[in-house]
Amino acid sequence: MTADRGSTESPPAGGMGQRWRERRERFDTTFRERTVKVRANAGLAVQAGVAGGLAWFVAAEIVNNPAPFFAPIAAVVTLASSVGQRLKRTIELIIGVALGIAVGDAIILVIGTGAWQIAVVVTLAIIASIYVGGSPSLFNQAAASAVLVATLSPPEGGIYFTRFFDALIGGVVALIVMTLLIPLNPLRVVDRAVDPALDTMADALSDTGGALARRDASSADAALERLRKAEGEVRTLESAIEAGRETATLAPLRWHKRGVLTRYVDSSKYISRALRDSRALVRRAVTQIQDAEPVPPSLPEAVRDLGEAARLLYHELGAGVEPQGARDRALRAVGAAAQAYSAGVGLSGSTVVAQVRSIASDLIAATGVEMAEANQMVRRAVGRSSR
């Protein structure tokens, strides 16, 4: 009896070991993901650190401001802005800081300091920034600068114009750091965004092709869920394109990258559209399996070929070679889809065929072909398959 009671109360060793392995795997996954993020943003961290220290040095040692705290703040805030919008953010920062300092100095000089005075200063600083047509970023800078003026060093004998010059120094130093001293590699920025977008798309389409062949709705649904979560990767890709274009335009050391970057820029809108259309394809594939519609053998082949075309596109763009392999594989997918349509498919299957053609056109256009020509190539592939 004692032995039986003890056996029911003690967890089995296998269960404890399984839970330990699952925790270890989660920890390893999280550690790897965070390591990748650190590596991806290490350049930004170095830029911000160098700019902050350099802005303080210029304002304190060259301009002789004894307390130039606005200079490193302006530099760090500029470089902490979204990459791709730093020039715009720098201008907004300088205008916002100027407004906040002017309003803060003028109002605090008259009404003094305190809780309600800070409320008045912040309100008036935001109103002033609205009047000059500012963005939310400018509102934030104006309000933050007004608060700093009212709390850290309120005016005693007049308006301190040195604070505005500190902000100007910080913004200019940040631009010098990002364009001349430590410019990011625009191709690396874009490549890091294109990789997960096309990789997710390629894996999801390959898995969906396998799920269609096995009539496994759960596997296709899992691929659909991955594509839904990849919506953030589309936004990341669009931001990375802006960042690469900005760096290649402003940084002389990166001007030689503009030719290859142009191909990425031209391809990005088609890659984004193909990724979104892939979600529609996989959703209809799930319905096709669940409704027990016919699945000709060439249809899973077409979807897998489409995934391989996406994978080839990434490798060929990154290598800077003519992406002929991606074009050929996309057209092969179109031919296989046309064969499946001729063999007979249901309503959802017809939609899958149509999406294969649409995604193939986008992927071909992403290789540098004009969209009208890409559509012609797809139509010719359908005609060849039918004959």
C-alpha positions in Angstrom: 0.0 0.0 0.0 2.8 2.4 0.9 4.6 1.7 -2.3 1.5 2.2 -4.4 0.7 5.5 -2.6 4.3 6.7 -3.2 4.2 5.8 -6.9 1.1 7.9 -7.5 2.4 10.9 -5.7 5.9 11.0 -7.3 6.1 12.3 -10.9 7.8 9.9 -13.2 11.4 10.5 -14.1 10.5 10.6 -17.8 8.0 13.4 -17.2 10.5 15.5 -15.3 13.2 14.9 -18.0 10.7 15.9 -20.8 9.8 19.1 -19.0 13.5 19.9 -18.5 14.3 19.3 -22.2 11.3 21.5 -23.2 12.5 24.3 -21.0 16.1 24.0 -22.2 14.9 24.1 -25.9 12.8 27.2 -25.2 15.8 28.8 -23.5 18.1 27.9 -26.4 15.6 29.2 -29.0 15.1 32.5 -27.1 18.9 32.9 -26.6 19.5 32.3 -30.3 16.8 34.8 -31.4 18.1 37.5 -29.0 21.7 36.9 -30.2 20.5 37.4 -33.8 18.8 40.6 -32.8 21.9 41.8 -31.0 24.1 41.1 -34.0 21.6 42.8 -36.3 21.5 46.0 -34.2 25.1 46.1 -33.0 26.0 48.6 -35.7 23.2 50.9 -34.5 24.3 50.6 -30.9 27.9 51.6 -31.8 26.7 54.5 -33.9 24.6 55.8 -31.1 27.4 55.4 -28.5 30.0 57.1 -30.7 27.6 60.0 -31.6 26.6 60.6 -28.0 30.2 60.8 -26.8 31.4 62.9 -29.7 28.4 65.3 -29.4 29.3 65.9 -25.7 33.0 66.5 -26.6 32.2 69.0 -29.4 29.7 70.9 -27.2 31.8 70.9 -24.1 35.4 71.1 -25.4 35.0 73.1 -28.6 32.0 75.2 -28.0 32.8 75.5 -24.3 29.4 74.8 -22.9 29.8 73.7 -19.3 26.7 71.5 -19.3 25.8 70.4 -22.8 23.4 67.7 -21.9 21.1 68.5 -24.9 23.9 67.6 -27.4 24.3 63.9 -26.6 20.5 63.5 -26.1 19.9 64.9 -29.6 22.5 62.7 -31.1 21.2 59.5 -29.5 17.6 60.3 -30.2 18.4 60.9 -33.9 20.2 57.6 -34.2 17.6 55.8 -32.2 15.0 56.9 -34.8 13.8 54.4 -37.4 16.6 53.7 -39.8 15.6 55.1 -43.2 14.0 58.2 -41.6 17.0 59.7 -39.8 17.4 62.8 -42.0 13.8 63.7 -41.5 13.9 62.8 -37.8 17.0 65.0 -37.3 15.3 68.0 -38.8 12.2 67.4 -36.7 14.3 66.9 -33.6 16.1 70.2 -34.1 12.8 72.1 -34.7 11.1 70.3 -31.9 13.9 71.0 -29.4 14.0 74.6 -30.5 10.3 75.0 -30.0 10.4 73.3 -26.6 13.3 75.3 -25.4 11.8 78.6 -26.6 8.4 77.9 -25.0 9.9 76.5 -21.9 12.4 79.3 -21.3 9.8 82.0 -22.1 7.0 80.6 -20.0 9.0 79.4 -17.0 10.8 82.8 -16.9 7.4 84.4 -16.3 5.3 81.9 -14.3 8.1 80.1 -12.4 8.5 76.3 -11.9 6.1 73.7 -10.4 3.7 71.0 -11.3 1.1 73.2 -13.0 3.7 75.2 -14.7 5.1 72.0 -16.4 1.6 71.2 -17.5 1.2 74.6 -19.1 4.6 74.4 -20.7 4.1 71.0 -22.3 0.6 72.0 -23.5 1.9 75.2 -25.2 4.9 73.4 -26.7 2.7 70.8 -28.4 0.3 73.5 -29.6 3.2 75.4 -31.1 4.6 72.3 -32.8 1.1 71.7 -34.3 1.0 75.2 -35.7 4.3 74.6 -37.6 2.8 71.5 -39.1 4.8 69.0 -37.1 4.6 65.2 -36.9 4.1 63.2 -33.7 7.9 62.9 -33.5 8.2 66.7 -33.5 5.4 66.9 -30.8 7.4 64.5 -28.6 10.7 66.4 -28.9 9.0 69.8 -28.2 7.3 68.4 -25.1 10.3 66.6 -23.8 12.6 69.6 -24.3 10.1 71.8 -22.5 10.0 69.4 -19.6 13.8 69.3 -19.4 14.0 73.0 -19.4 11.4 73.3 -16.7 12.9 70.7 -14.4 16.6 70.3 -14.9 17.7 73.9 -15.5 14.9 76.4 -15.5 15.9 79.9 -16.8 17.0 82.5 -14.2 18.0 85.5 -16.2 16.8 85.0 -19.8 16.4 82.5 -22.6 19.4 80.2 -23.0 20.1 79.9 -26.7 23.0 77.6 -26.0 20.5 74.8 -25.5 19.3 75.1 -29.1 22.9 75.0 -30.3 23.5 71.9 -28.3 20.6 70.2 -30.0 21.9 71.4 -33.4 25.4 70.0 -32.5 23.9 66.6 -31.5 21.8 66.3 -34.7 24.7 67.3 -37.0 27.2 64.9 -35.2 24.7 62.1 -35.5 24.4 62.7 -39.3 28.2 62.8 -39.6 28.6 59.5 -37.7 25.9 57.7 -39.8 27.1 59.0 -43.2 30.9 59.4 -42.8 32.4 57.7 -39.8 30.3 54.5 -39.3 27.9 54.1 -42.2 25.9 50.9 -42.2 26.2 48.6 -45.1 22.8 49.1 -47.0 22.9 45.7 -48.7 23.4 44.0 -45.3 20.5 45.9 -43.9 18.2 44.9 -46.8 19.5 41.4 -47.0 18.7 40.7 -43.3 15.1 41.7 -44.0 14.7 39.9 -47.4 16.1 36.7 -46.0 13.3 35.9 -43.4 10.6 37.2 -45.7 11.5 34.9 -48.7 12.6 32.1 -46.4 9.2 32.1 -44.6 7.4 32.2 -47.9 9.6 29.4 -49.4 9.1 27.1 -46.4 5.4 27.7 -46.2 4.8 27.0 -49.9 7.0 23.9 -49.8 5.2 22.6 -46.7 1.8 23.3 -48.3 2.8 21.4 -51.4 3.6 18.4 -49.2 0.4 18.8 -47.3 -1.6 18.8 -50.6 0.1 15.7 -51.7 -0.7 13.9 -48.4 -4.1 15.7 -48.0 -2.9 16.8 -44.6 -5.0 19.8 -43.6 -3.2 20.4 -40.3 0.2 20.8 -41.9 -1.2 23.3 -44.4 -2.9 25.1 -41.6 0.4 25.3 -39.7 2.0 26.8 -42.8 -0.8 29.4 -43.0 -0.3 30.4 -39.4 3.4 31.0 -40.1 2.5 33.3 -43.0 0.1 35.2 -40.9 2.8 35.8 -38.3 5.1 37.0 -41.2 3.1 40.2 -41.8 5.6 41.9 -39.5 8.4 40.7 -41.8 6.7 42.6 -44.7 6.8 45.8 -42.7 10.4 45.1 -41.7 11.3 44.6 -45.4 9.8 47.9 -46.4 11.6 49.7 -43.6 14.9 48.1 -44.5 14.5 49.2 -48.1 14.0 52.8 -46.8 17.1 52.4 -44.6 19.2 51.1 -47.4 18.1 53.8 -49.8 18.9 56.5 -47.2 22.3 55.1 -46.4 23.3 54.6 -50.1 22.2 58.2 -50.8 23.8 60.0 -47.9 27.0 58.0 -47.2 29.8 58.5 -49.7 31.4 55.3 -48.6 28.3 53.4 -49.7 27.6 55.1 -53.0 29.1 52.1 -54.9 26.3 49.9 -53.5 23.6 51.9 -55.2 23.5 49.7 -58.3 22.9 46.4 -56.5 20.6 48.1 -54.0 18.4 49.5 -56.8 17.6 45.9 -57.8 16.5 45.1 -54.2 14.4 48.3 -54.1 12.7 47.4 -57.4 12.1 43.9 -56.2 10.8 44.7 -52.7 7.2 45.6 -53.7 6.8 42.4 -55.7 8.2 40.3 -52.9 5.9 41.9 -50.4 2.9 41.3 -52.7 3.9 37.7 -53.3 4.2 37.0 -49.6 0.7 38.3 -49.0 -0.7 36.4 -52.0 1.0 33.2 -50.6 -1.2 33.5 -47.6 -4.3 33.5 -49.8 -3.0 30.4 -51.7 -2.3 28.4 -48.5 -5.7 29.4 -47.1 -7.5 28.0 -50.2 -5.3 24.9 -50.1 -6.5 24.2 -46.5 -10.1 24.5 -47.7 -9.3 22.3 -50.8 -8.1 19.5 -48.5 -10.9 19.9 -45.9 -13.6 19.8 -48.7 -12.0 16.7 -50.2 -11.6 18.3 -53.6 -9.5 16.5 -56.2 -5.8 17.2 -56.0 -4.0 16.3 -59.3 -0.4 15.3 -58.6 0.9 18.3 -60.6 -0.7 20.8 -58.2 1.5 20.0 -55.1 4.4 20.0 -57.5 3.4 23.5 -58.7 3.2 24.9 -55.1 6.6 23.3 -54.2 8.2 24.8 -57.3 6.8 28.2 -56.3 8.5 27.9 -52.9 11.8 26.9 -54.5 11.5 29.9 -56.9 11.3 32.2 -53.8 14.3 30.5 -52.3 16.3 30.8 -55.5 15.3 34.5 -55.8 16.9 35.3 -52.4 20.2 33.5 -53.2 20.5 35.0 -56.7 19.7 38.5 -55.5 22.2 38.2 -52.7 24.9 37.0 -55.0 24.3 39.8 -57.4 23.7 37.4 -60.3 21.0 37.4 -62.9 18.1 35.5 -61.2 17.4 33.2 -64.1 17.0 30.2 -61.9 14.1 31.9 -60.0 12.4 32.8 -63.2 12.7 29.3 -64.7 11.4 27.7 -61.5 8.4 30.1 -61.3 7.5 29.3 -64.9 7.8 25.6 -64.1 5.3 26.1 -61.3 2.9 27.8 -63.7 3.1 24.9 -66.1 2.5 22.4 -63.4 -0.5 24.4 -62.2 -1.9 24.5 -65.7 -1.6 20.7 -66.0 -3.5 20.4 -62.7 -6.3 22.7 -64.0 -6.6 20.6 -67.2 -6.7 17.4 -65.1 -9.7 18.8 -63.1 -9.9 20.7 -59.8 -12.7 22.1 -57.6 -13.5 25.6 -56.7 -10.7 26.0 -54.1 -8.2 24.2 -56.4 -9.0 26.7 -59.2 -8.2 29.5 -56.8 -4.9 27.8 -55.9 -4.0 27.6 -59.6 -4.9 31.3 -60.0 -2.7 32.2 -57.0 0.2 30.2 -58.4 0.1 32.3 -61.6 -0.3 35.6 -59.7 2.6 34.8 -57.3 4.8 33.6 -60.2 4.2 36.9 -62.0 5.3 38.8 -58.9 8.4 36.7 -58.4 9.4 37.1 -62.1 8.9 40.8 -61.8 11.1 40.8 -58.7 13.9 39.4 -60.8 14.0 42.6 -62.8 11.5 41.9 -65.6 8.7 44.5 -66.3 5.4 43.3 -64.9 3.7 43.3 -68.4 6.5 41.1 -69.7 6.2 38.9 -66.6 2.5 38.4 -67.2 3.3 37.5 -70.9 5.8 34.9 -69.8 3.3 33.3 -67.5 0.6 33.2 -70.2 3.1 31.6 -72.6 4.0 29.0 -70.0 0.3 28.2 -69.6 -0.1 27.9 -73.4 2.9 25.5 -73.7 1.6 23.3 -70.9 -1.9 23.2 -72.5 -0.4 22.1 -75.8 
